[in-house]
Amino acid sequence: SEYLQSFTFRLRGREKFLLEKIDRSLEKITTNEFGLCDECAEEISIKRLEARPETNLCIRCKEDQERAEKDYS
């Protein structure tokens, strides 16, 4: 029961985070900023946007972020 409650809580957190990213993407569409990386302002590749339309980082910046997170932990 405690495990299930913890799992449900984590799942809701992930869903909330994803919905926030989708909302940000929708806002970017209205301001004509959709498809631009938040870090370097370069265009995000079409293939990446097709795979993850809610993304806010180009692949290079995302890899840099993941590397930094790995180094930090």
PyMOL commands that set and color helices and strands:
alter all, ss='L'
color gray80, all
select helices_A, chain A and resi 2-30+46-51+59-72
alter helices_A, ss='H'
color red, helices_A
deselect
rebuild
show_as cartoon
